[in-house]
Amino acid sequence: MATVTIKDIQTITTQPAGSRLIIVKIITSEPGLYGLGCATFTQRYNAVVTAMEKHLKPFLIGRDVSRIEEIWQMGMVHSYWRNGPVLSNAISGADQALWDIKGKQAGMPVYELLGGKCREAAAVYGHAGGNSPEAVADSVRQFMENGYRYIRIQMGGYGGEASRIVKPEGAPDGAYFDPREYTQNMLRMIEHVRSEVGDEAELLHDIHERLHPIDAVKFAKEVEPFNLFFLEDPLAPEDLEWFENMRQQCCTPIAMGELFNNPREWQPLIAGRLIDFIRMHVSQMGGITPARHVAAFANMYGVRTAWHGPGDTSPVGHAANLHLDLWAPNFGIQEWCNFPEHVYEIFPGLPEVRNGYMYPSDKPGLGIDINEDLASKYPCQDEVEWWTQTRLPDGSPTRP
């Protein structure tokens, strides 16, 4: 059989629903055979496009599409410096596209290539919110009526909406929040929602890495009575040593990894059994190839998967998440963002959620495609992000 090689690579950008998305399309030497992958780093999408077009594309052209592992390993070290979000997303786009191609060649969905299904569908969690505990409870009930059993609860967005911030004179503009008021408000909100819905729903909450480590430990301890399914990203990657303190203080389940790029960030947490769920952004860590290795590694330590799945994971990325979910014996839960209808038109084969479960299209490969003409009607808009310009009450920059 003739070797199938990479003939061309296209980098497609589109913004159909708020977040700037990057799709990598690998075109092969076999007529009509191509694959899609997600390379979405929405805050720095131009940098990823440049990395792919100017660096990875010349490196990949002419290579054998069957050698996915070798291409990933060589692509990661080819730049010498590695494990950064721009490079990892670019590599992920190529990696996912190659898995898509391999599935199409085999006539199988990617989950079959990984080892086959452990389940028919993946349970998902939705994002309930509001500006008051009562509004959040109402939002939770709506999700429950739509069949969701796992629901993340936030009030006033990440960090909440502070009412008593007193800024110093001349304080710069920014997305201000008060950590102390946040913890007080969120504890009241979580208590209220739990009292309203009882134990019928599994509740989750995302700190978004905004608290000082000692305050995050205290918060994890204080929410313990409300029996969360997990507390999401309580600490920043710079504060990993604090997970041991958190584990010693309470048994609140912990999910971590949204910002992780380097294996040295997740390896000690898994091996030390200091977290309960891994939730890396699959394109941020480099694609399906490293994600399946991490899932297998985590399975040995009883740590479950909960891959990052917001609106700034592209539909192609959500499809990749789902194939990992269906295969992994240690699947835990999948984040889901509820794309609007027109996104399904742009990405035929986008996984569907019914009664709280996500189902694949079961077509070969990742089972998803892109209508490039429709995608081009939603060009990416360049802007300076506002929500990531986060500040404490005195104006100090802090983590968003």
For each residue, the residues with C-beta under 8 A, 3 or more apart:
1:
2:
3: 64 66
4: 28 29 30 33 64 65 66 101 105
5: 28 29 62 63 64 65
6: 9 26 27 28 29 60 61 62 63 65
7: 27 28 29 61
8: 26 27 61
9: 6 24 25 26 27 52 56 57 60 61 94
10: 24 25 27
11: 22 23 24 25 39 49 52 53 93
12: 22 23 24 25 370 372 375
13: 20 21 22 23 45 49 379 380
14: 20 21 23 346 375 376 378 379 380
15: 18 19 20 21 378 379 380 381
16: 21 340 342 343 346 375 378
17: 311 339 340 342 343
18: 15 311
19: 15 40 42 310 311 312
20: 13 14 15 40 42 45 312 380 381
21: 13 14 15 16 38 40 42 45 312 314 315 380
22: 11 12 13 38 39 40 41 45 48 49 89 93 314
23: 11 12 13 14 36 37 38 39 93 314 316 370 375
24: 9 10 11 12 36 37 38 39 52 90 93 94 96 97
25: 9 10 11 12 34 35 36 97 370
26: 6 8 9 34 35 36 37 60 65 94 97 98 101
27: 6 7 8 9 10 34
28: 4 5 6 7 33 34 35 65 101
29: 4 5 6 7
30: 4 33
31:
32:
33: 4 28 30 101 104 105
34: 25 26 27 28 97 101
35: 25 26 28 65 96 97 98 99 100 101 104 365 366
36: 23 24 25 26 96 97 100 316 366 368 369 370
37: 23 24 26 92 93 94 95 96 97 98 99 100 283 287 316 320
38: 21 22 23 24 92 93 96 282 283 313 314 316 317 320
39: 11 22 23 24 48 52 89 90 92 93 94 283
40: 19 20 21 22 45 48 89 283 312 313 314 317
41: 22 44 45 47 48 85 86 89 283 284
42: 19 20 21 45 312
43: 385 388
44: 41 47 48 85 86
45: 13 20 21 22 40 41 42 48 49 380
46: 49 50 382
47: 41 44 50 51 86
48: 22 39 40 41 44 45 51 52 86 89 90 93
49: 11 13 22 45 46 52 53
50: 46 47 53 54 55
51: 47 48 54 55 56 86 87 89 90
52: 9 11 24 39 48 49 55 56 57 90 93 94
53: 11 49 50 57
54: 50 51 57 58
55: 50 51 52 58 59 79 90
56: 9 51 52 59 60 75 90 91 94
57: 9 52 53 54 60 61
58: 54 55 61
59: 55 56 75 78
60: 6 9 26 56 57 63 71 75 94
61: 6 7 8 9 57 58
62: 5 6
63: 5 6 60 67 71
64: 3 4 5 67
65: 4 5 6 26 28 35 68 98 101 102
66: 3 4 102 105
67: 63 64 70 71
68: 65 71 72 95 98 99 102 289
69: 72 73 289
70: 67 73 74
71: 60 63 67 68 74 75 94 95 98
72: 68 69 75 76 91 95 286 287 289 290
73: 69 70 76 77
74: 70 71 77 78
75: 56 59 60 71 72 78 91 94
76: 72 73 82 83 87 91 286
77: 73 74 80 82
78: 59 74 75
79: 55 82 87
80: 77
81: 84 87
82: 76 77 79 87
83: 76 87 88 261 262 263
84: 81 87 88 261
85: 41 44 88 89 261 284
86: 41 44 47 48 51 89 90
87: 51 76 79 81 82 83 84 90 91
88: 83 84 85 91 92 261 283 284 285 286
89: 22 39 40 41 48 51 85 86 92 93 283 284
90: 24 39 48 51 52 55 56 86 87 93 94
91: 56 72 75 76 87 88 94 95 286 287
92: 37 38 39 88 89 95 96 282 283 284 285 286 287
93: 11 22 23 24 37 38 39 48 52 89 90 96 97 283 287
94: 9 24 26 37 39 52 56 60 71 75 90 91 97 98 287
95: 37 68 71 72 91 92 98 99 286 287 288 289
96: 24 35 36 37 38 92 93 99 100 283 287 288 316 317 320 366
97: 24 25 26 34 35 36 37 93 94 100 101
98: 26 35 37 65 68 71 94 95 101 102
99: 35 37 68 95 96 102 103 110 113 287 288 289 320 365 366
100: 35 36 37 96 97 103 104 110 365 366
101: 4 26 28 33 34 35 65 97 98 104 105 365
102: 65 66 68 98 99 105 106 110 113 365
103: 99 100 106 107 108 109 110 112 113 364 365 366
104: 33 35 100 101 107 364 365
105: 4 33 66 101 102
106: 102 103 112 113 364
107: 103 104 364
108: 103 112 113 364
109: 103 112 113 323 360 362 363 364 365 366 367
110: 99 100 102 103 113 114 288 320 323 365 366 367
111: 114 115 116 117 323 324 326 327 360
112: 103 106 108 109 115 116 117
113: 99 102 103 106 108 109 110
114: 110 111 292 323 324 327
115: 111 112 327
116: 111 112 327
117: 111 112 120 326 327
118: 326 327 328 329 331
119: 122 325 326 331
120: 117 326 357 359
121: 326 357 358 359
122: 119 322 325 326 331 334 357 358
123: 149 150 333 334 356 357 358
124: 148 150 309 333 334 335 336 353 356 357 358
125: 148 150 151 152 202 204 229 333 334 335 336
126: 143 146 148 150 151 152 336 338
127: 151 152 154 337
128: 136 139 140 142 143 151 152 153 154
129: 135 136 139 153 154 155 156 157
130: 133 134 135 136 137 138 139 155
131: 135 155 156 161
132: 135 136 155
133: 130 136 137 155 188 189 192 193
134: 130 137 138 192
135: 129 130 131 132 138 139 155
136: 128 129 130 132 133 139 140 153 154 155 189 192 193
137: 130 133 134 140 141 192 193 196 197
138: 130 134 135 141 142
139: 128 129 130 135 136 142 143 153
140: 128 136 137 143 144 151 153 193 196 197 201 203
141: 137 138 144 145 196 197
142: 128 138 139 145 146
143: 126 128 139 140 146 148 151 201
144: 140 141 147 148 149 151 197 200 201
145: 141 142
146: 126 142 143 356
147: 144 354 355 356
148: 124 125 126 143 144 151 201 356
149: 123 144 200 201 202 356
150: 123 124 125 126 201 202 204 229 333 356
151: 125 126 127 128 140 143 144 148 201 202 203 204
152: 125 126 127 128 203 204 205 206 232 335
153: 128 129 136 139 140 189 190 193 203 204 205
154: 127 128 129 136 157 158 205 206
155: 129 130 131 132 133 135 136 160 161 185 186 189
156: 129 131 159 160 161 185
157: 129 154 160 161 387
158: 154 206 208 210 387 400
159: 156 162 175 177 179 182 208 210 390
160: 155 156 157 177 181 182 185 186
161: 131 155 156 157
162: 159 165 176 177 178 181 182 393
163: 181
164: 178 181
165: 162 176 177 178 393
166: 393
167: 171 176 393 394 395
168: 171 394 395
169:
170:
171: 167 168 391 394 395
172: 391 395
173: 389
174: 389 390 391 395 397
175: 159 386 387 388 389 390 391 400
176: 162 165 167 390 391 392 393
177: 159 160 162 165 181 182 210 390 391 392
178: 162 164 165 181 182 392 393
179: 159 182 183 210 211 212 215 392
180: 183 184
181: 160 162 163 164 177 178 184 185
182: 159 160 162 177 178 179 185 186 210 211
183: 179 180 186 187 211 215 218 219 222
184: 180 181 187 188
185: 155 156 160 181 182 188 189
186: 155 160 182 183 189 190 205 219
187: 183 184 190 191 219 222 223
188: 133 184 185 191 192
189: 133 136 153 155 185 186 192 193
190: 153 186 187 193 194 203 205 223 226 228
191: 187 188 194 195 226
192: 133 134 136 137 188 189 195 196
193: 133 136 137 140 153 189 190 196 197 203
194: 190 191 197 198 203 226 227
195: 191 192 198
196: 137 140 141 192 193
197: 137 140 141 144 193 194 200 201 203
198: 194 195
199: 227
200: 144 149 197
201: 140 143 144 148 149 150 151 197
202: 125 149 150 151 229
203: 140 151 152 153 190 193 194 197 226 227 228 229
204: 125 150 151 152 153 228 229 230 231 232 255
205: 152 153 154 186 190 223 228 231 232
206: 152 154 158 232 233
207: 210 211 216 219 231 232 233 234
208: 158 159 232 233 400
209: 233 234 235 236 237 258 259 399
210: 158 159 177 179 182 207 390 398 399 400
211: 179 182 183 207 215 216 219 234
212: 179 215 216
213: 216 217 235 239 242 245
214: 217 218 242
215: 179 183 211 212 218 219
216: 207 211 212 213 219 220 234 235 239 242 246
217: 213 214 220 221 242 245 246 249
218: 183 214 215 221 222
219: 183 186 187 207 211 215 216 222 223 231 234
220: 216 217 223 224 231 234 246 249 250 252 254
221: 217 218 224 249 250 252
222: 183 187 218 219
223: 187 190 205 219 220 226 228 231 252
224: 220 221 227 250 251 252
225:
226: 190 191 194 203 223
227: 194 199 203 224
228: 190 203 204 205 223 231 252 253
229: 125 150 202 203 204 253 333
230: 204 252 253 254 255 276 277 306 333
231: 204 205 207 219 220 223 228 234 252 253 254 255
232: 152 204 205 206 207 208 255 256 258 279
233: 206 207 208 209 255 256 257 258 259 279
234: 207 209 211 216 219 220 231 246 254 256
235: 209 213 216 239 240 242 243 246 256
236: 209 239 259 399
237: 209 240 259 260 265
238:
239: 213 216 235 236 242
240: 235 237 243 265 268 269
241: 244
242: 213 214 216 217 235 239 245 246
243: 235 240 246 247 254 256 269 272 274 275
244: 241 247 248 272 274
245: 213 217 242 248 249
246: 216 217 220 234 235 242 243 249 250 252 254 274
247: 243 244 250 254 273 274
248: 244 245
249: 217 220 221 245 246
250: 220 221 224 246 247
251: 224
252: 220 221 223 224 228 230 231 246
253: 228 229 230 231 276 277
254: 220 230 231 234 243 246 247 274 275 276 277
255: 204 230 231 232 233 275 276 277 278 279 306
256: 232 233 234 235 243 260 266 269 275 277 278 279
257: 233 260 265 266 275 278 279 280 308
258: 209 232 233 279 280 281 308
259: 209 233 236 237 281 284
260: 237 256 257 265 266 280 284 285
261: 83 84 85 88 265 284 285
262: 83 265
263: 83 266 267 290 294
264: 267 268
265: 237 240 257 260 261 262 269
266: 256 257 260 263 269 270 278 280 294
267: 263 264 270 271 297
268: 240 264 271 272 274
269: 240 243 256 265 266 272 274 275
270: 266 267 273 275 278 294 297 298 301 303
271: 267 268 301
272: 243 244 268 269
273: 247 270 301 302 303
274: 243 244 246 247 254 268 269
275: 243 254 255 256 257 269 270 278 303
276: 230 253 254 255 303 304 332
277: 230 253 254 255 256 303 304 305 306 332 333
278: 255 256 257 266 270 275 294 295 298 303 304 305 306
279: 232 233 255 256 257 258 305 306 307 308 335
280: 257 258 260 266 284 285 291 294 307 308
281: 258 259 284 285 307 308 313
282: 38 92 285 287 288 291 307 308 313 317 320 321 324
283: 37 38 39 40 41 88 89 92 93 96 286 287 313 317
284: 41 85 88 89 92 259 260 261 280 281 308
285: 88 92 260 261 280 281 282 290 291 294
286: 72 76 88 91 92 95 283 289 290 291
287: 37 72 91 92 93 94 95 96 99 282 283 290 291 320
288: 95 96 99 110 282 291 292 320 323 324
289: 68 69 72 95 99 286 292 293
290: 72 263 285 286 287 293 294
291: 280 282 285 286 287 288 294 295 307 324
292: 114 288 289 295 296 324 327 328
293: 289 290 296 297
294: 263 266 270 278 280 285 290 291 297 298
295: 278 291 292 298 299 305 324 328 330
296: 292 293 299 300
297: 267 270 293 294 300 301
298: 270 278 294 295 301 303 304 305 330
299: 295 296 302 303 328 329 330
300: 296 297
301: 270 271 273 297 298
302: 273 299 330
303: 270 273 275 276 277 278 298 299 330
304: 276 277 278 298 330 331 332 333
305: 277 278 279 295 298 324 325 328 330 331 332
306: 230 255 277 278 279 332 333 334 335
307: 279 280 281 282 291 321 324 325 334 335
308: 257 258 279 280 281 282 284 313 335
309: 124 313 317 318 321 334 335 336 337
310: 19 313 335 337
311: 17 18 19 337 339
312: 19 20 21 40 42
313: 38 40 281 282 283 308 309 310 317 318 321 337
314: 21 22 23 38 40 317 318 347
315: 21 318 319 339 343 346 347 350 368
316: 23 36 37 38 96 319 320 347 366 368 370
317: 38 40 96 282 283 309 313 314 320 321
318: 309 313 314 315 321 322 336 337 350 351
319: 315 316 322 323 349 350 351 360 366 367 368
320: 37 38 96 99 110 282 287 288 316 317 323 324 366
321: 282 307 309 313 317 318 324 325 334
322: 122 318 319 325 326 334 351 358 360
323: 109 110 111 114 288 319 320 326 327 360 366
324: 111 114 282 288 291 292 295 305 307 320 321 327 328 331
325: 119 122 305 307 321 322 328 331 334 358
326: 111 117 118 119 120 121 122 322 323 331 360
327: 111 114 115 116 117 118 292 323 324
328: 118 292 295 299 305 324 325 331
329: 118 299
330: 295 298 299 302 303 304 305
331: 118 119 122 304 305 324 325 326 328 334
332: 276 277 304 305 306
333: 123 124 125 150 229 230 277 304 306
334: 122 123 124 125 306 307 309 321 322 325 331 358
335: 124 125 152 279 306 307 308 309 310
336: 124 125 126 309 318 353 358
337: 127 309 310 311 313 318
338: 126 353
339: 17 311 315 343 344 350
340: 16 17 343
341: 344 345
342: 16 17 345 346 374
343: 16 17 315 339 340 346 347 350
344: 339 341 347 348 350
345: 341 342 348 371 374
346: 14 16 315 342 343 370 371 374 375 378
347: 314 315 316 343 344 350 368 369 370 371
348: 344 345 368 369 371
349: 319 361 363 366 367 368 369
350: 315 318 319 339 343 344 347 368
351: 318 319 322 358 359 360 361 367 368
352: 358 359
353: 124 336 338 356 357 358 359
354: 147 357 359
355: 147
356: 123 124 146 147 148 149 150 353
357: 120 121 122 123 124 353 354
358: 121 122 123 124 322 325 334 336 351 352 353
359: 120 121 351 352 353 354
360: 109 111 319 322 323 326 351 367
361: 349 351 367 368
362: 109 367
363: 109 349 367
364: 103 104 106 107 108 109 367
365: 35 99 100 101 102 103 104 109 110
366: 35 36 96 99 100 103 109 110 316 319 320 323 349
367: 109 110 319 349 351 360 361 362 363 364
368: 36 315 316 319 347 348 349 350 351 361
369: 36 347 348 349
370: 12 23 25 36 316 346 347 375
371: 345 346 347 348 374 375
372: 12 375 376
373: 376 377
374: 342 345 346 371 377 378
375: 12 14 16 23 346 370 371 372 378
376: 14 372 373 379
377: 373 374
378: 14 15 16 346 374 375
379: 13 14 15 376
380: 13 14 15 20 21 45
381: 15 20
382: 46
383:
384:
385: 43 388 389
386: 175 389
387: 157 158 175 390 400
388: 43 175 385 400
389: 173 174 175 385 386 397 400
390: 159 174 175 176 177 210 387 397 398 399 400
391: 171 172 174 175 176 177 395 396 397 398
392: 176 177 178 179 395 396 398
393: 162 165 166 167 176 178
394: 167 168 171
395: 167 168 171 172 174 391 392
396: 391 392
397: 174 389 390 391
398: 210 390 391 392
399: 209 210 236 390
400: 158 175 208 210 387 388 389 390
